[in-house]
Amino acid sequence: MAMAISSDLRAPCSLLMATLMLIIVQAQGITRHYNFNVQMANVTRLCATKSIVTVNGEYPGPALVAREGDRVLVRVTNHVAHNMTLHWHGIRQLRSGWADGPAYITQCPMQTGQSYLYNFTITGQRGTLWWHAHISWLRATVYGAIIVLPKHGVPYPFAAPHKEVPMIFGEWWKADTEKLVRQATKTGGAPNVSDAFTINGLPGPLYNCSAKDTFKLKVEPGKSYLLRLINAALNDELFFSVANHTLTVVEVDAVYVKPFTVKTLIISPGQTTNVLLTAKPFYPRANFYMSAAPYSVIRPGTFDNTTVAGILEYQKPGGAPFAPSFDKSLPLFKPTLPRFNDTGFVANFTAKLRSLATPQYPAAVPQSVDKRFFFTVGLGTLPCPVNATCQGPTNTTQFAAAVNNVSLVLPSTALLQSHFTGTSRGVYGSNFPIMPLKKFNYTGAPPNNTNVATGTKLLVLPFNSSVELVMQDTSILGIESHPLHLHGFNFFVVGQGVGNYDSVNDPAKFNLVDPVERNTVGVPAGGWVAIRFIADNPGVWFMHCHLEVHTTWGLRMAWLVLDGNLPNQKILPPPSDLPKC
C-alpha cells in the first residue's frame, strides 16, 4: 500500500517539477546555436554576374531568430580572402563587448581560415535588429535580420499580425565594392554611387533587366501584416511607402513606440522600423508598388537617385495562398514619395516618434546629468600626400570627416584588448575633446581652414554615469544628415532642432517624459540632436556615422566605459578564441 501511495505521489510530483522546469527555462531563455560560414557566391543582378562575399552562400544572409533572454552562440568561419568581423547591430552586449564585432575596436578581424564564436545574451530587448560585416565595405553584401521575439506568453502591445515579413533595404554595385573603396581612398575622392537599391536582395522592376528579380508580398484581404523594415544600405537614407495603403509605426530599433499612422516613412542606414500594414477588406483588383527612394541634401555631390520597388499583390478570391497569382493585366499603382531633399518631411516624421512609456515598457530617461558633451559632426579635408594629386574638394585636398575635428585613425590592434590588458600606451589616448576646441558658426559660412586633425583618442566615462550628448551638424563642406550609431547602448532622443544648438534656451524644450529610445539617430542636416543615456555597460564602444563613406573618411569615435566596483559591473575576460592581429 505504501508503495502504491508512493507511486501515486511520484507522478504528480514529476509533472509538477517538469512544469516548473519549463517555466524556469522559458523565463531564463534557451541557448541558440548558429553556424555562419563566410564564403564567396556568384550572384546575378542587373544582367551582370559577380562574385560576392556572403554568409552560407545566401544574399541577404540568414535571419537570426531568438527570444528575449536567450543566449546566442554564432560560430563564424572565414573562408574568403578578406579579413572579416560581424556586428550584431543593436544588441546591447552587456559585459560581452568581445562579441560586438567592429574591427580594431572590440576585436581583431578573423583572417582567412579562422573561426570565432560570438557569444552573447539578449537581455531586456525584443524586436527587429540586424547583423552585418563590420570591416571595410563588406557589409554591402554581408548582412541579415535579427528577429528577437518577446518572452513566451508575452504579447505584443498591439494586435497580433496575421504574418510577419522582414524587408531589408540594401544597395547594389555592379563593381567590386572593395576595389571601389580602395580606389577612392587612394585618390582622396568620393567613391562611385551604387547602381541600384534592393529589397531583400532584389532590385525590382524599375531597373533595367530586373523585373524577374522583384520582391513580391502576397496578402489576404482584411489581414494585418507586420513589416520588419531594416535599412542595410551603405550610404543612403530612404523614404518608404506602399501605394494606396497606410503604415502604422509600432517600433523602432527594437523599442516599442506609441503607434501612429503614415503614408510614408523615413529610415536611415542602421535603423529598423516595424510597421503594421492592414490589407484592404476586399479584393481590390489591383497591384501596388512598395517603393523606397533616397533622401539627400548633398550639394554639391552625387547620390544614387533611383527607386527600388517591390509589389504588394492580393490573393484572389478562392485562390490558394501560395499559388502563383501575379496578374500583369491588373492596374499597378505607384506611391508618391517626398522630394529627395524634403527636410521638412523628415523633421515632422521624427517628431512623431515617442516611447510607449507604460508601466510594462517604461521610458527610463535620465532626469539628471553627470557628464555633458557637445560634438560637431561633419565633413572636412586632409592635405594631399606630398607630390600627389587628389580628387577631393580640390586637387590638393582629400575628403575627410570628423567628430569634434578629430578624424579617427583605426589602430593596428583592438582598442578593447589594449584597455583590458593595460597596454594602451602607443595605441590610443584618453583625451578625446568633450567639445570643439575652436568654436565657429557651425551651420553658417564655412571657415577658411577645412582641414581636420587625425588621431586615436577615446572619451572615458565612469561606470553608471548619466550622459547628455548634443551632436551638431556642420556646413564645412555643406550640410548633410548623419545617422549616428552608438554601440553597446540604447539612448533617448530628448531634443532636436535646426541651426546651431542654443545651450541656454534649447534644453527647456527637451522631452524628458516619453522621448523615443533607439540605437541610431539622424543628426539633422544643418541642425542638432540631443541624446541621453546611462553608461552602465563597461567596455570600449564605437560610435560612428552609418553612412559607410563617412565612416571610411573618419566620422567615428569610441567611448571607454570603466568597470564599476561590483563583480557584475565589470567586463568579462576575453574568450580564448578571440582573433589576434
LUMMARNU-168889 format. One line per field, with one value per residue (C-alpha): x, z, y. Coordinates in Angstrom, 2 decimals. Last residue first. Layout:
residues N
xx <- [X / ...] .
zz <- [Z / ...] .
yy <- [Y / ...] .
***
This chain:
residues 581
xx <- [46.01 / 44.75 / 41.28 / 39.48 / 39.46 / 40.17 / 37.28 / 38.12 / 37.50 / 34.06 / 33.60 / 32.97 / 29.72 / 28.57 / 31.64 / 30.79 / 33.01 / 32.12 / 34.35 / 35.20 / 33.26 / 35.68 / 33.80 / 34.88 / 34.95 / 33.82 / 33.45 / 36.87 / 36.64 / 35.69 / 32.92 / 31.67 / 31.58 / 29.80 / 26.88 / 26.28 / 28.09 / 30.07 / 30.11 / 32.24 / 32.08 / 35.03 / 33.95 / 31.72 / 27.95 / 26.03 / 26.92 / 23.35 / 21.94 / 20.81 / 20.54 / 20.43 / 20.16 / 21.44 / 20.81 / 22.10 / 21.05 / 19.51 / 21.70 / 19.88 / 19.69 / 20.85 / 20.49 / 16.91 / 14.64 / 11.99 / 11.30 / 8.44 / 8.84 / 12.17 / 11.27 / 13.73 / 12.30 / 13.98 / 17.27 / 17.07 / 17.26 / 20.71 / 22.71 / 21.46 / 22.31 / 23.10 / 20.57 / 17.55 / 16.39 / 16.48 / 15.64 / 15.43 / 16.45 / 16.84 / 19.75 / 20.27 / 23.71 / 26.57 / 27.33 / 26.16 / 25.02 / 24.93 / 22.79 / 24.31 / 22.18 / 24.20 / 25.17 / 27.87 / 31.64 / 32.13 / 28.37 / 28.40 / 25.96 / 25.77 / 25.59 / 24.49 / 25.39 / 23.93 / 25.41 / 24.40 / 27.35 / 26.89 / 30.59 / 32.88 / 33.22 / 36.44 / 36.46 / 38.88 / 41.52 / 43.17 / 44.29 / 43.72 / 43.05 / 40.66 / 41.35 / 38.63 / 40.60 / 38.71 / 35.72 / 32.35 / 29.58 / 26.91 / 25.87 / 28.67 / 29.27 / 32.62 / 34.03 / 37.55 / 38.49 / 35.07 / 33.62 / 34.49 / 37.79 / 39.11 / 41.93 / 42.23 / 44.97 / 45.22 / 47.65 / 51.06 / 50.40 / 47.15 / 48.68 / 46.59 / 45.32 / 41.66 / 42.35 / 44.54 / 42.04 / 39.20 / 41.17 / 41.95 / 45.33 / 46.57 / 44.84 / 41.94 / 42.56 / 39.65 / 39.19 / 39.19 / 37.53 / 34.97 / 33.84 / 35.49 / 35.22 / 37.78 / 37.82 / 41.19 / 42.92 / 45.34 / 43.18 / 40.26 / 37.12 / 38.86 / 40.30 / 43.93 / 47.24 / 50.37 / 53.86 / 53.38 / 50.20 / 47.09 / 46.02 / 43.06 / 39.54 / 36.30 / 32.95 / 30.62 / 29.91 / 30.40 / 30.19 / 28.98 / 29.29 / 27.64 / 28.51 / 26.62 / 23.10 / 19.79 / 16.42 / 17.93 / 15.06 / 13.79 / 10.96 / 8.84 / 7.64 / 5.45 / 4.50 / 3.94 / 6.29 / 5.35 / 8.30 / 7.55 / 8.33 / 6.15 / 9.00 / 10.93 / 8.20 / 7.91 / 11.67 / 11.96 / 9.07 / 10.60 / 13.98 / 12.46 / 15.68 / 14.65 / 11.11 / 8.62 / 7.33 / 4.10 / 3.11 / 2.70 / -0.42 / -0.37 / -3.65 / -4.28 / -3.22 / 0.11 / -1.65 / 0.63 / -1.17 / 1.34 / -0.45 / 0.78 / -2.45 / -4.69 / -7.21 / -10.90 / -10.86 / -7.51 / -4.67 / -3.66 / -0.37 / 2.10 / 4.99 / 8.55 / 10.10 / 13.52 / 13.85 / 16.91 / 18.78 / 22.02 / 23.89 / 26.05 / 27.67 / 27.38 / 25.11 / 24.20 / 20.63 / 19.70 / 16.68 / 16.78 / 13.95 / 11.88 / 8.76 / 6.14 / 4.25 / 0.62 / -1.38 / -5.03 / -8.36 / -9.00 / -10.03 / -12.00 / -11.11 / -7.91 / -4.79 / -3.63 / 0.06 / 1.61 / 5.05 / 8.32 / 11.21 / 14.93 / 17.83 / 21.41 / 21.12 / 18.28 / 14.54 / 11.99 / 8.27 / 5.40 / 1.59 / 1.58 / -0.11 / 1.00 / 1.60 / 3.29 / 6.69 / 8.08 / 11.87 / 13.70 / 15.36 / 11.94 / 8.54 / 4.82 / 4.63 / 1.24 / 1.59 / -1.10 / -2.05 / -2.83 / 0.76 / 3.14 / 5.72 / 9.37 / 11.78 / 15.40 / 18.64 / 21.52 / 25.17 / 25.62 / 22.05 / 21.10 / 17.90 / 15.74 / 11.93 / 10.08 / 6.68 / 3.97 / 0.98 / -2.72 / -5.50 / -8.61 / -7.92 / -5.16 / -1.61 / 1.04 / 4.36 / 6.56 / 10.27 / 11.34 / 14.26 / 12.33 / 11.72 / 15.46 / 16.89 / 16.80 / 15.71 / 12.15 / 11.05 / 12.83 / 16.31 / 16.18 / 18.43 / 15.61 / 14.54 / 17.32 / 18.76 / 20.57 / 23.77 / 25.56 / 27.48 / 31.12 / 33.56 / 34.29 / 37.86 / 41.06 / 42.69 / 43.94 / 40.94 / 38.62 / 40.49 / 40.42 / 36.71 / 35.85 / 38.11 / 36.28 / 32.93 / 33.53 / 31.58 / 27.95 / 27.05 / 23.96 / 22.44 / 20.19 / 16.76 / 15.75 / 12.08 / 11.31 / 7.67 / 5.47 / 2.04 / -1.54 / -0.48 / -1.07 / -2.92 / -0.58 / 1.50 / 2.93 / 2.08 / 4.24 / 3.48 / 6.93 / 9.40 / 9.11 / 10.61 / 14.00 / 14.35 / 17.88 / 17.92 / 20.82 / 24.03 / 27.14 / 26.51 / 27.41 / 28.55 / 31.96 / 32.67 / 35.77 / 35.13 / 31.91 / 30.03 / 26.34 / 23.68 / 20.17 / 17.60 / 13.84 / 12.01 / 12.76 / 15.34 / 15.76 / 18.80 / 19.81 / 22.77 / 26.04 / 28.67 / 30.30 / 32.46 / 35.40 / 36.84 / 39.98 / 40.62 / 41.26 / 41.76 / 39.20 / 39.43 / 40.99 / 38.34 / 36.48 / 37.60 / 40.06 / 37.20 / 33.72 / 32.32 / 30.30 / 31.20 / 34.22 / 31.93 / 30.20 / 29.58 / 26.05 / 26.22 / 23.41 / 22.31 / 21.59 / 23.64 / 25.10 / 28.45 / 30.42 / 34.18 / 36.12 / 39.55 / 39.17 / 40.40 / 37.25 / 36.53 / 36.02 / 34.28 / 31.69 / 30.26 / 27.25 / 26.22 / 23.09 / 21.81 / 18.10 / 16.50 / 14.29 / 13.64 / 15.75 / 15.82 / 18.96 / 17.92 / 20.24 / 22.27 / 20.95 / 22.25 / 22.89 / 26.04 / 26.28 / 27.18 / 28.11 / 31.04 / 30.27 / 31.31 / 29.74 / 27.11 / 25.61 / 22.10 / 21.02 / 21.71 / 23.44 / 25.08 / 28.13 / 28.97 / 32.02 / 32.06 / 31.66 / 30.28 / 27.85 / 26.92 / 24.17 / 23.39 / 20.57 / 20.81 / 17.50 / 15.68 / 15.55 / 11.77 / 11.01 / 13.57 / 12.13 / 8.55 / 9.61 / 11.46 / 8.34 / 6.18 / 8.63 / 8.75 / 4.94 / 4.70 / 7.31 / 5.46 / 2.15 / 3.76 / 5.64 / 2.59 / 0.82 / 3.99 / 4.48 / 0.85 / 1.19 / 4.43 / 2.80 / 0.00] .
zz <- [-35.03 / -32.87 / -33.04 / -29.73 / -29.41 / -25.65 / -24.86 / -23.38 / -19.65 / -18.65 / -18.38 / -14.85 / -13.26 / -12.22 / -9.92 / -8.14 / -8.27 / -11.78 / -14.78 / -16.96 / -20.07 / -22.89 / -25.65 / -29.29 / -32.26 / -35.90 / -38.84 / -40.21 / -44.03 / -44.02 / -41.53 / -43.91 / -46.89 / -44.78 / -43.96 / -40.52 / -38.85 / -35.93 / -32.25 / -31.15 / -27.60 / -25.45 / -22.34 / -19.29 / -19.87 / -17.48 / -19.13 / -18.74 / -21.81 / -23.05 / -26.59 / -28.14 / -31.91 / -33.99 / -37.26 / -40.75 / -41.93 / -38.91 / -36.87 / -37.64 / -34.77 / -34.37 / -31.14 / -30.13 / -27.43 / -28.44 / -25.90 / -23.42 / -20.38 / -20.65 / -23.84 / -24.16 / -24.82 / -21.83 / -23.10 / -26.21 / -24.49 / -22.92 / -24.79 / -28.15 / -30.79 / -34.18 / -36.98 / -36.97 / -33.96 / -31.97 / -28.44 / -25.94 / -28.22 / -25.58 / -25.86 / -26.38 / -25.64 / -26.62 / -30.00 / -30.75 / -34.32 / -35.81 / -38.93 / -40.43 / -42.41 / -44.50 / -44.56 / -46.99 / -46.88 / -43.62 / -43.08 / -39.70 / -38.00 / -34.20 / -31.83 / -28.28 / -25.75 / -22.28 / -20.15 / -16.86 / -15.20 / -14.43 / -14.79 / -15.18 / -18.78 / -20.79 / -24.29 / -26.57 / -28.92 / -31.99 / -34.08 / -37.08 / -37.20 / -39.72 / -42.53 / -43.65 / -43.00 / -44.47 / -42.22 / -43.74 / -43.90 / -41.39 / -39.88 / -37.30 / -36.78 / -35.09 / -31.81 / -31.67 / -29.50 / -30.21 / -27.10 / -24.92 / -26.78 / -26.89 / -24.37 / -23.42 / -25.97 / -28.02 / -29.09 / -28.07 / -24.43 / -24.19 / -22.83 / -19.67 / -20.73 / -20.80 / -22.48 / -25.23 / -25.72 / -26.11 / -28.54 / -30.93 / -32.65 / -35.75 / -34.64 / -36.52 / -37.22 / -36.00 / -37.67 / -34.80 / -35.62 / -32.85 / -34.71 / -38.11 / -41.84 / -44.64 / -48.38 / -49.99 / -50.71 / -53.31 / -56.37 / -54.68 / -52.98 / -53.19 / -56.34 / -55.24 / -56.92 / -55.27 / -54.73 / -50.94 / -49.79 / -50.32 / -47.38 / -45.32 / -45.69 / -43.86 / -43.37 / -40.43 / -36.80 / -34.06 / -30.61 / -27.39 / -24.18 / -20.77 / -17.96 / -14.73 / -16.00 / -14.15 / -15.35 / -17.12 / -19.25 / -18.09 / -20.64 / -19.19 / -21.10 / -18.66 / -16.61 / -19.85 / -21.50 / -25.05 / -26.39 / -28.84 / -32.55 / -34.07 / -34.17 / -36.46 / -39.10 / -38.99 / -39.21 / -42.16 / -44.00 / -43.50 / -44.78 / -48.16 / -50.19 / -52.39 / -52.90 / -50.93 / -52.37 / -54.35 / -54.30 / -57.54 / -58.51 / -60.87 / -62.70 / -63.30 / -66.56 / -65.13 / -62.78 / -60.13 / -58.94 / -58.45 / -55.92 / -52.38 / -50.67 / -52.94 / -54.87 / -53.96 / -54.03 / -55.47 / -53.03 / -53.18 / -54.53 / -52.99 / -55.41 / -54.59 / -55.79 / -55.70 / -56.81 / -58.22 / -57.17 / -56.23 / -54.82 / -56.16 / -54.60 / -54.37 / -52.52 / -50.50 / -49.19 / -49.59 / -49.00 / -51.21 / -52.75 / -51.49 / -53.08 / -52.26 / -55.57 / -55.58 / -57.54 / -58.49 / -58.47 / -54.94 / -53.24 / -50.24 / -46.74 / -47.87 / -46.26 / -42.96 / -42.85 / -39.40 / -39.21 / -37.55 / -38.16 / -38.12 / -38.31 / -39.37 / -42.59 / -42.13 / -42.37 / -43.42 / -43.51 / -45.95 / -45.78 / -42.00 / -38.94 / -35.35 / -32.63 / -29.41 / -29.73 / -28.94 / -28.90 / -31.24 / -33.25 / -34.00 / -33.09 / -33.74 / -36.91 / -38.59 / -42.38 / -44.77 / -48.14 / -51.57 / -52.80 / -50.15 / -48.96 / -47.99 / -47.90 / -47.64 / -46.05 / -48.29 / -47.92 / -47.19 / -47.45 / -44.64 / -43.79 / -41.98 / -42.12 / -40.18 / -41.88 / -39.53 / -41.65 / -40.99 / -42.68 / -44.27 / -47.76 / -47.90 / -48.74 / -51.27 / -50.93 / -54.01 / -54.13 / -57.73 / -59.55 / -62.67 / -63.50 / -63.30 / -66.78 / -66.49 / -63.12 / -62.19 / -61.99 / -58.79 / -57.33 / -55.31 / -52.29 / -49.74 / -51.18 / -53.30 / -54.26 / -57.54 / -59.30 / -56.19 / -56.04 / -57.10 / -54.28 / -53.28 / -53.81 / -51.81 / -54.77 / -52.86 / -50.54 / -53.53 / -55.29 / -52.17 / -51.72 / -55.25 / -55.17 / -52.03 / -53.62 / -56.62 / -59.43 / -60.39 / -57.14 / -55.10 / -52.06 / -49.50 / -47.95 / -45.80 / -45.56 / -42.86 / -43.02 / -40.06 / -40.65 / -39.38 / -37.03 / -33.25 / -32.17 / -30.40 / -27.20 / -28.49 / -26.26 / -23.52 / -23.13 / -24.10 / -23.99 / -26.81 / -30.19 / -31.23 / -35.01 / -36.24 / -39.99 / -42.39 / -43.70 / -45.75 / -49.20 / -48.86 / -45.30 / -46.83 / -47.06 / -44.77 / -41.64 / -39.69 / -41.53 / -40.72 / -38.22 / -37.76 / -35.22 / -35.07 / -31.77 / -28.19 / -25.70 / -21.94 / -22.20 / -25.37 / -24.26 / -26.18 / -27.56 / -30.96 / -31.57 / -33.85 / -36.76 / -38.88 / -42.42 / -43.89 / -41.12 / -38.48 / -37.58 / -34.40 / -31.82 / -29.90 / -31.79 / -34.36 / -36.43 / -35.07 / -33.72 / -30.53 / -29.21 / -27.14 / -25.69 / -23.56 / -20.35 / -21.62 / -25.38 / -26.07 / -29.32 / -31.65 / -34.60 / -34.06 / -35.70 / -37.77 / -38.44 / -41.54 / -43.21 / -46.95 / -48.86 / -48.05 / -45.94 / -42.62 / -40.02 / -37.71 / -34.86 / -33.55 / -29.97 / -28.76 / -25.18 / -24.97 / -22.61 / -25.25 / -27.87 / -30.86 / -34.65 / -36.69 / -40.31 / -42.92 / -45.20 / -47.94 / -50.12 / -49.05 / -49.70 / -46.03 / -45.19 / -48.30 / -50.04 / -53.68 / -57.06 / -59.92 / -62.56 / -64.67 / -66.11 / -63.44 / -60.72 / -60.94 / -57.87 / -57.71 / -54.15 / -51.93 / -48.39 / -44.77 / -42.99 / -40.22 / -37.89 / -35.41 / -31.95 / -29.69 / -25.92 / -24.06 / -22.17 / -18.44 / -18.12 / -20.57 / -18.89 / -15.45 / -16.62 / -18.24 / -15.05 / -13.01 / -15.34 / -15.21 / -11.41 / -11.21 / -13.56 / -11.55 / -8.34 / -9.87 / -10.89 / -7.64 / -5.43 / -6.99 / -6.80 / -3.12 / -2.41 / -4.21 / -2.40 / 0.93 / 0.00] .
yy <- [40.91 / 38.06 / 36.57 / 35.88 / 32.07 / 32.03 / 34.35 / 37.76 / 38.29 / 39.65 / 43.41 / 44.58 / 45.74 / 42.25 / 41.97 / 45.24 / 48.32 / 49.51 / 48.99 / 51.98 / 52.99 / 53.87 / 55.68 / 55.49 / 57.85 / 57.90 / 60.25 / 59.21 / 59.17 / 55.49 / 56.27 / 58.98 / 56.58 / 53.98 / 56.25 / 54.76 / 57.67 / 56.38 / 55.49 / 52.53 / 51.25 / 50.20 / 48.30 / 48.57 / 48.81 / 51.10 / 54.43 / 55.76 / 57.50 / 60.92 / 62.28 / 65.76 / 66.34 / 69.23 / 71.06 / 71.83 / 68.37 / 66.68 / 64.31 / 61.08 / 58.63 / 55.03 / 53.00 / 53.90 / 55.27 / 57.80 / 60.52 / 59.91 / 62.17 / 64.01 / 65.87 / 68.75 / 72.22 / 73.87 / 72.43 / 74.67 / 78.08 / 78.39 / 75.73 / 77.03 / 74.43 / 75.97 / 75.64 / 73.32 / 71.34 / 68.15 / 67.07 / 64.20 / 61.32 / 58.61 / 56.22 / 52.50 / 51.22 / 48.91 / 50.52 / 54.06 / 54.71 / 58.22 / 58.75 / 61.93 / 64.39 / 66.82 / 70.48 / 71.53 / 71.07 / 72.99 / 73.15 / 71.43 / 69.06 / 69.30 / 66.35 / 67.11 / 64.43 / 64.06 / 61.30 / 59.73 / 58.00 / 54.30 / 53.44 / 56.43 / 57.61 / 57.97 / 59.52 / 57.71 / 59.11 / 57.64 / 60.61 / 62.85 / 66.59 / 68.12 / 70.57 / 73.00 / 76.19 / 79.15 / 78.56 / 77.62 / 80.26 / 79.29 / 75.95 / 75.64 / 79.35 / 78.82 / 77.47 / 76.07 / 73.11 / 71.65 / 69.99 / 66.98 / 66.58 / 62.97 / 62.82 / 59.16 / 58.41 / 55.26 / 52.54 / 53.93 / 53.21 / 51.24 / 48.05 / 47.64 / 44.21 / 45.25 / 48.61 / 47.18 / 44.35 / 46.83 / 49.02 / 46.15 / 46.18 / 48.02 / 51.22 / 52.86 / 56.53 / 58.63 / 62.02 / 64.51 / 67.86 / 67.44 / 64.30 / 64.10 / 63.54 / 63.54 / 64.13 / 64.73 / 68.02 / 69.45 / 68.70 / 70.41 / 69.02 / 65.63 / 64.08 / 64.24 / 65.00 / 63.67 / 65.12 / 65.15 / 63.45 / 65.57 / 67.68 / 66.45 / 67.77 / 68.28 / 66.58 / 66.66 / 66.01 / 68.61 / 67.08 / 68.71 / 66.72 / 66.84 / 64.41 / 63.83 / 64.59 / 64.49 / 63.18 / 60.17 / 58.81 / 55.41 / 55.26 / 52.48 / 49.39 / 47.44 / 50.52 / 52.46 / 54.97 / 53.87 / 55.85 / 58.65 / 59.11 / 61.83 / 64.38 / 62.01 / 62.27 / 66.05 / 66.57 / 64.17 / 65.80 / 69.24 / 68.07 / 67.21 / 66.80 / 63.82 / 65.15 / 63.08 / 59.78 / 59.38 / 55.73 / 53.72 / 51.77 / 48.79 / 48.13 / 44.40 / 42.78 / 41.69 / 39.25 / 37.80 / 34.69 / 31.95 / 29.72 / 30.10 / 31.17 / 29.02 / 31.10 / 31.28 / 35.07 / 36.17 / 36.67 / 40.29 / 41.62 / 44.04 / 44.52 / 45.50 / 48.71 / 50.34 / 53.95 / 55.73 / 58.87 / 57.11 / 60.08 / 62.88 / 65.91 / 69.67 / 69.92 / 66.84 / 67.18 / 63.51 / 61.28 / 58.21 / 56.17 / 53.24 / 51.80 / 49.15 / 49.15 / 48.08 / 45.52 / 45.87 / 44.02 / 45.32 / 42.02 / 43.26 / 44.49 / 46.24 / 44.83 / 46.25 / 47.15 / 47.27 / 48.81 / 47.81 / 50.20 / 49.38 / 51.83 / 51.21 / 53.21 / 55.72 / 55.09 / 57.72 / 56.96 / 57.44 / 57.11 / 57.49 / 56.02 / 56.40 / 53.81 / 54.98 / 53.35 / 49.91 / 49.52 / 47.12 / 49.94 / 51.46 / 50.01 / 50.42 / 52.56 / 52.15 / 52.11 / 53.30 / 51.83 / 53.30 / 52.75 / 51.43 / 53.96 / 54.16 / 57.12 / 56.07 / 57.22 / 56.30 / 55.32 / 51.64 / 50.38 / 47.96 / 49.83 / 47.27 / 47.11 / 44.39 / 44.53 / 43.26 / 42.22 / 42.71 / 40.70 / 42.23 / 40.93 / 38.32 / 39.41 / 38.37 / 40.18 / 40.27 / 41.09 / 41.57 / 39.96 / 38.90 / 42.56 / 43.30 / 43.74 / 47.51 / 48.86 / 49.84 / 46.19 / 45.14 / 45.45 / 42.18 / 41.47 / 41.51 / 44.86 / 46.34 / 49.71 / 50.10 / 51.17 / 52.44 / 55.72 / 55.88 / 56.55 / 60.16 / 61.32 / 61.04 / 59.24 / 56.20 / 56.06 / 56.20 / 53.37 / 51.19 / 51.94 / 50.80 / 47.76 / 46.60 / 47.47 / 45.16 / 46.83 / 46.21 / 47.91 / 47.07 / 48.76 / 47.16 / 47.55 / 44.58 / 43.62 / 41.04 / 39.84 / 38.91 / 37.34 / 37.60 / 40.38 / 40.35 / 43.48 / 45.90 / 45.79 / 42.47 / 39.54 / 38.00 / 34.28 / 33.13 / 36.02 / 38.53 / 37.63 / 38.92 / 38.90 / 39.64 / 40.24 / 39.77 / 41.30 / 40.54 / 42.03 / 45.72 / 44.84 / 44.21 / 47.95 / 47.96 / 45.89 / 45.49 / 42.77 / 42.87 / 41.83 / 43.16 / 44.33 / 43.85 / 43.46 / 42.39 / 43.58 / 43.24 / 40.96 / 39.15 / 37.05 / 36.97 / 34.59 / 35.17 / 32.09 / 32.86 / 30.91 / 31.39 / 30.14 / 33.59 / 36.13 / 36.86 / 40.53 / 41.91 / 42.60 / 45.29 / 48.43 / 47.06 / 45.61 / 46.28 / 42.97 / 43.30 / 39.83 / 40.93 / 43.63 / 40.99 / 42.99 / 43.74 / 43.20 / 45.70 / 44.06 / 46.99 / 45.77 / 42.34 / 43.07 / 40.57 / 40.60 / 39.59 / 39.78 / 39.21 / 36.13 / 34.17 / 31.06 / 32.86 / 30.70 / 32.25 / 30.16 / 32.08 / 31.36 / 33.13 / 33.12 / 33.75 / 36.29 / 37.90 / 35.28 / 34.27 / 34.33 / 35.06 / 35.53 / 34.05 / 36.33 / 38.60 / 37.07 / 33.47 / 31.40 / 30.47 / 34.08 / 36.02 / 37.73 / 38.45 / 37.03 / 38.94 / 38.33 / 41.11 / 41.40 / 43.92 / 41.30 / 37.93 / 36.41 / 34.15 / 33.13 / 33.59 / 32.26 / 33.35 / 30.31 / 31.23 / 28.38 / 29.20 / 27.83 / 29.00 / 28.71 / 28.95 / 31.67 / 32.39 / 32.74 / 29.93 / 27.66 / 28.45 / 27.81 / 24.52 / 23.48 / 24.25 / 22.18 / 19.28 / 19.51 / 19.48 / 16.52 / 14.64 / 15.49 / 14.37 / 11.06 / 10.45 / 10.73 / 7.78 / 5.68 / 6.50 / 5.71 / 2.37 / 1.56 / 2.34 / 0.00] .
***
